[in-house]
Amino acid sequence: MGSTACASFASRTTLAWVVSKPRKRVHQTSVVRAAPGASIRRASAVTAAVSSPAGRDTAAAALEVNLADSLRPTSAECAKTLVAIADTGTLATTGEDGVALGTFASYVVTKQGGDVVLRMRADALHTLNIGRDTRCSLYVQPSTQPPGVLSRATLIGSLVKLNGDDLPLVEAQYAETHGAGVGVDGAGFGDEYYNLTVDRVFYVGGLGSDKRAEVVTAEQFGAAKADPLAKNANKIVDAMNVERYEDVMNFSRASLGKDVEPAEARMLWVDKLGFDIRVVTGGNGKQKVLDVRLPFPAAANTAQEALSSLTMLAQVMWEEEKQYTPVPVPREPKEEETE
């Protein structure tokens, strides 16, 4: 993160929220956007957990979705991140009777070209299916995602058998990633490796304001990069929820109206552009669940940069809550030089 962006963000002393009061919502999503050189603004983008009420303005709904999407990585990047986090999925092939067959499959994303490669037993039913029809899909949903974060991606394309010089590198990476395995999932003599040629990807977002469900082209998926925080996101989230829970609660308070107090809050996920928090408000059977999206002042490409942004954001919110004004440090007058 650049020093200019850090200084600009840390120097803010005013938080301004634009509060919208949605009509009878069970579940709503708030988006807090930070822009360099300006105060943090709360732009509410409501998302119902149930169907939207009749007569809702479609233009306003589209605006809310566009605002929420602008604070997140693209669908192609999100799909690439899911594939990078997971290493197993459900492979769908077409059986001899024309019916789709879904089976467990492991894979690796090659270090050399970023290709998705599957290891398949030569006598497995899905391998026999591929021999007749190479078309397939691979459904990916990382098991490491916390509850409430259920993003998923389906890679649609065809499988091409690998031969030649690429095999030793793929076999070594498979052993490094999956080990020897046991039973039917164990490495065996005559195992075959197939490269998944992606034609398109169907991505479905799982976070509150990430309600995207769209098709990503092969070109978009191929050009996208996995989020740089993907491998450390769970550790950052766990640390915030356990060691810095008060900061998480302060983030939640900043996204709510002044008269609303969060009963509990939990950070869900973090990526290079920001993070998501699930907030529970109210009590006595009148609880509401809100998903809050807060962006970073600048993209965080390392875990250290993400933690730095979280610390600065927590400091700004603390200063606003306490109405803290730094005390100027007195300076000693300069002594006049004598000739």
Residue pairs with C-beta under 8 A, 6 or more apart in sequence:
1 296
1 297
1 298
1 299
1 300
1 305
1 308
1 309
2 298
5 36
5 297
5 298
6 297
6 298
6 308
6 312
8 36
8 37
8 297
9 34
9 36
9 297
9 298
9 309
9 312
9 313
9 316
10 312
10 315
10 316
12 39
12 40
12 316
13 316
13 319
13 320
13 325
14 39
14 320
15 39
15 40
15 254
15 316
15 317
15 320
16 39
16 40
16 41
16 42
17 41
17 42
17 254
17 255
17 257
18 41
18 42
18 43
18 44
19 42
19 44
19 257
20 44
20 46
22 28
22 44
22 46
23 53
24 53
25 46
25 48
25 288
26 48
26 49
26 50
26 288
26 289
27 47
27 48
27 49
27 50
27 208
27 288
27 289
27 290
27 291
28 44
28 46
28 47
28 48
28 288
28 290
28 291
29 45
29 46
29 47
29 68
29 208
29 209
29 290
29 291
29 292
29 293
30 42
30 44
30 45
30 255
30 256
30 290
30 291
30 292
30 293
31 42
31 43
31 44
31 45
31 67
31 68
31 71
31 209
31 292
31 293
31 294
32 40
32 41
32 42
32 43
32 254
32 255
32 292
32 293
32 294
32 295
33 40
33 41
33 42
33 43
33 67
33 71
33 295
34 40
34 41
34 294
34 295
34 296
34 297
34 313
35 41
36 297
36 298
40 254
40 316
42 254
42 255
43 67
45 64
45 65
45 67
45 68
45 209
46 64
47 64
47 68
47 208
47 209
47 211
47 291
49 289
52 61
65 211
65 212
68 209
68 210
68 211
68 293
69 210
69 212
71 209
71 273
71 274
71 293
71 295
72 78
72 209
72 210
72 271
72 273
72 274
72 293
73 81
73 227
73 271
73 272
73 273
74 220
74 224
75 203
75 205
75 212
75 214
75 216
75 220
76 201
76 203
76 216
76 220
76 221
76 223
76 224
77 224
77 225
77 226
77 227
78 151
78 153
78 203
78 205
78 210
78 227
79 153
79 201
79 203
79 216
79 221
79 224
80 221
80 224
80 225
80 226
81 226
81 227
81 230
81 271
82 140
82 141
82 142
82 151
82 152
82 153
83 109
83 116
83 140
83 153
83 155
83 226
84 109
84 226
84 230
85 142
85 144
85 145
85 226
85 230
85 231
86 140
86 141
86 142
86 143
86 144
87 106
87 107
87 108
87 177
87 178
88 104
88 105
88 106
88 107
89 105
89 107
89 138
89 139
89 140
89 141
90 102
90 103
90 104
90 105
90 138
90 139
91 102
91 103
91 104
91 105
91 118
91 126
91 136
91 137
91 138
92 100
92 101
92 102
92 136
92 137
92 138
92 139
93 100
93 101
93 103
93 126
93 129
93 130
93 133
93 136
94 100
94 101
94 129
94 132
94 133
94 135
94 136
95 101
95 125
95 129
96 129
96 132
101 125
101 126
101 129
102 139
103 124
103 125
103 126
104 185
105 118
105 120
105 126
105 138
106 118
106 119
106 174
106 178
106 181
106 185
107 116
107 117
107 118
107 119
107 138
107 196
108 116
108 117
108 170
108 173
108 174
108 177
108 178
109 115
109 116
109 117
110 116
110 117
110 169
110 170
110 173
111 169
111 173
112 166
112 169
115 195
115 196
116 138
116 155
116 195
116 196
116 198
117 162
117 170
117 174
117 193
117 194
117 195
117 196
118 138
118 159
118 193
118 194
118 196
119 174
119 178
119 187
119 191
119 192
119 193
120 126
120 127
120 130
120 191
120 192
120 193
120 194
121 127
121 184
121 188
121 190
121 191
121 192
122 190
122 191
122 192
124 184
127 192
130 136
130 159
130 194
134 158
134 159
134 160
135 157
135 158
136 156
136 157
136 158
136 159
136 196
137 154
137 155
137 156
137 157
138 154
138 155
138 196
139 152
139 153
139 154
140 152
140 153
140 154
140 155
141 150
141 151
141 152
141 153
144 234
145 151
145 206
145 269
146 234
146 237
146 268
146 269
148 206
148 207
148 268
148 278
149 206
149 207
149 268
149 269
149 276
150 206
151 203
151 204
151 205
151 206
151 207
151 210
152 203
152 204
152 206
153 201
153 202
153 203
153 204
154 201
154 202
155 196
155 198
155 201
155 221
156 198
156 199
156 200
156 201
156 202
157 196
157 197
157 198
157 199
157 200
157 218
158 196
158 197
158 199
159 194
159 195
159 196
159 197
160 194
160 195
160 197
161 192
161 193
161 194
161 195
162 170
162 192
162 193
162 194
162 195
167 193
170 193
171 193
174 187
174 193
175 187
180 186
180 187
181 187
198 218
198 221
198 222
199 218
200 215
200 216
200 217
200 218
200 221
201 215
201 216
201 218
201 221
202 213
202 214
202 215
202 216
203 212
203 213
203 214
203 215
203 216
204 212
204 213
205 211
205 212
205 213
207 268
207 269
207 276
207 291
207 293
208 276
208 278
208 290
208 291
208 292
208 293
209 276
209 291
209 293
210 276
216 224
227 233
227 271
227 272
228 272
228 300
228 301
228 302
229 236
229 270
229 271
229 272
229 300
229 301
229 302
229 303
229 306
230 271
232 303
232 306
233 269
233 270
233 271
235 303
236 270
236 303
236 306
236 307
236 310
237 267
237 268
237 269
237 270
237 275
240 247
240 248
240 267
240 310
241 248
241 266
241 267
244 310
244 314
247 310
247 314
248 265
248 266
248 267
248 277
249 262
249 265
250 314
250 317
250 318
250 321
251 265
251 277
251 292
251 294
251 313
251 314
251 317
252 262
252 265
252 277
252 279
252 292
253 261
253 262
253 317
253 321
254 317
254 320
255 277
255 279
255 290
255 292
255 294
256 262
256 279
256 281
256 290
260 281
261 281
262 279
262 280
262 281
263 280
263 281
263 282
263 283
263 287
264 279
264 280
265 277
265 278
265 279
265 280
266 277
266 278
267 275
267 276
267 277
268 275
268 276
268 277
268 278
268 291
269 275
269 276
270 276
270 306
272 296
272 299
272 300
272 301
272 306
273 295
273 296
273 299
273 300
274 293
274 294
274 295
274 296
275 293
275 294
275 296
275 310
276 291
276 292
276 293
276 294
277 291
277 292
277 294
278 289
278 290
278 291
278 292
279 289
279 290
279 291
279 292
280 287
280 288
280 289
280 290
281 287
281 288
281 290
282 288
294 313
296 306
296 309
296 313
297 309
297 312
297 313
298 309
300 306
300 308
300 309
318 324
